[in-house]
Each structure stands twice: as structure tokens, then as C-alpha cells.
Amino acid sequence: MNIQIGIDDTDHIAFFCGQCKSVMKVTKTETHKVCVNTTTGKHDKCTWIHCQCPTHGNVGWRKFYWTVENGGYCRHKTYGEVA
């Protein structure tokens, strides 16, 4: 699912349905230790944020890796407004 991320110039973040642009409801978060570098075997935390669209009922998630080594994750940045 194409969940969009919206931010403002303070400390707010929201998740938007890629289909209808509605703000999604965060239904659950969970954090686990995962391998962040297969070469070194280094592990660190990753948080999954589970979301649901109030309009369509679509369910999806976004992940946040707490350690990003050598740009291995998050190569694409969000620019501009979602709506």
C-alpha cells in the first residue's frame, strides 16, 4: 500500500492513504531488533507503524530503522505536500 508521510515545521507527522489522501489511523506500533547491515551482521531496532484508512479500510504499515548505515535504507525522501 502506498502510504504517504506528511510533516510540518514543528514536531508533527501523519500518514495519508495513497488512494484517497485521508489521514490514516495508527492502529498499532511494534519494535523489534533486526539486521541493519548484512555485511557486518550489525543489528539495531526497527519500528513498524500499522495504519488503517478510515475511508477504504485499507491496512498497511511504515517502518522506521533507528540505524541507517551507508544509505542502505531510506534512499528516497519525501518532498512537497501530500494533499
N, C-alpha and C positions, 0 to 999 in steps of 0.2 A: 504494500500500500504506500502511496506517495504522500507521506505525512510531511507537511511544510512546517518550518520553525519560524516563529515571529519573535522579534526582540524590540525593545525600546531603548531609550538612552538612560534608563535607570537600571534596576535590577530585575526587570520582568522578562519572562519568556512564556510563550504559549505555543501550542501545537494546533495546526489547522488541517482539516481534511483537504486532500489534494483534489477531490472531486467537486466539493461544493463550497470550500473555504470557510466552513463553520469551525468555531473553536471546539477542539476535541476535549472530552473529559478524561482526565488521568484516572485510570481505574486501579492501577497497581504499580508499584516500583519494587525492583529486587536487584540486589547487588551480589555478584559472585567474583571470585578470583579466576582470571583467565590468562592464557598465554598471550603476551603482547609482543613478543619477539621470538619467532621460531628458531632463529639462528643461535641466540644466546640462551633460549629457554626461560627468559625472564617472565615472571607473572606479576600482574597487578589487578586492581579492581575494575570492573565494568558494571555499569548500572543500566538496566533495562527499564524504560518507562512505557508502560502499556497504556494505550489510548483508545477511546471509542468515539465515533462520530454521533452526535445527538440526532442528526437528520437521517442518516443512512443505516446507522447501527454498525458500520464497518469498524473492524478492530485491527489495530496494528501497533507497532512499537518503534521507539527510537532508542539507540544505545549511546552511552557516554563512556569512553575509555578514559580512565584517570591518568594513565601514562600514554603518551604518544611518542614513539621512537622513530626518528628518521622519516617522519611523514607517512608512516606505514598505514595510518588510519586518517580519516577526515581530510582527504585531499581536496574536496570540493567545499567551497564556502558559500554561504547564503548572502546574497546582496539584494538590496531594494525591498520593497514592500510586498507582502503576500497577497493582500486583497485587491 
